């Protein structure tokens, strides 16, 4: 029977003209699951299992692998649609198989002090910024030859570059604290994004927004280049976050850790969804509603209503509820807010105690909502 729309209150309700003396106590026990097999739990989970319940879980590391021993200072990362390209600051550019990290080929960086890397989809070349000279090199990935050099005006600390796939280049001017957008053919400045106030290094384009690595809070920020706003962020798994590359077909970010010398494949959210989810942890929840009839009379009926945990944006129920075996709960009830409710009624004699309750396991997430429109409204007006 579906009684959606009727108001029920969680707890116990007495239906008896002679009110006995009842004592109510409820207990909620929460046991944190470590995603490993534990005695008394119905199942075991690891982080891969957790991701199966929320495939858009942002920041989840789907894959990682170490870099070659002779890659001493990895800073740049690019994705050409099939392979990864990794730039070492003082040495080589490596072509890497993304499934296992196998080095397929390598080319010399020709003495360029690389501080980033990007793939130009229109020319099928690599863009390589150099911090000291403030130049961006266009390199042929087949032989490593330099096809063009563009010198940025007044910039001496380039820390990232990205190509939007249609004719524009973004580069990170760390010295002046801004991201600059230029025409990929004429190299003329289109616009710049000043004053983000972040220690950024590493840049990539996802087709709509920029992603930038930050090494003080160890986060990867999602930036709207049109409005100059940080929309959201995910935690970086790296201790020294650097280069980024975006794979549109899989909606993942490739990310390099300069100190640990490791590459990560990170799931990111759909950019049309107005929330992010991270930091999953498992928990076993045991709820007990203890009611004791202290007398002097017996109770003909005790009605109990218990709120049933449900799968929501913030939590996923991973095992069905198990009610205590002494009660026959009917959980086809809903309150006026749509909350599922389990119902049971029973007699309770004087001096007796009843312990209705349930047991379940969930995965909980840290949920953060954001609104692009709200951020636009909150942005201060430019000073005149």
Secondary structure, DSSP 8 states (H G I E B T S, - for coil): ---TTS---SEEEEE-SS---EEEEEEEEEEEE-SS--TT-S----HHHHHHH-TT-TT-EEEEEE--TT--SEEEEEE-SSEEEEEETTSEEEEEETTT--EEEEEE-TT--B---EEETTTTEEEEEETTTTEEEEE-TTT--EEEEEE-TT---EEEEEE-SSSEEEEEETTTTEEEEEETTT--EEEEEE-----EEEEEE-SSSEEEEETTTTEEEEEETTTTEEEEEEE-S-SSEEEEEEETTTTEEEEEETTTTEEEEEE---TTSSEEEEEEEEEEEEEEEEEEE-SSS-EEEEEEEEE-----SSEEEEEEEEE-TT---EEEEE-TTS-EEEEEEEEE-TT-EEEEEEEEEEEEEEEEE--HHHHHHHS-----
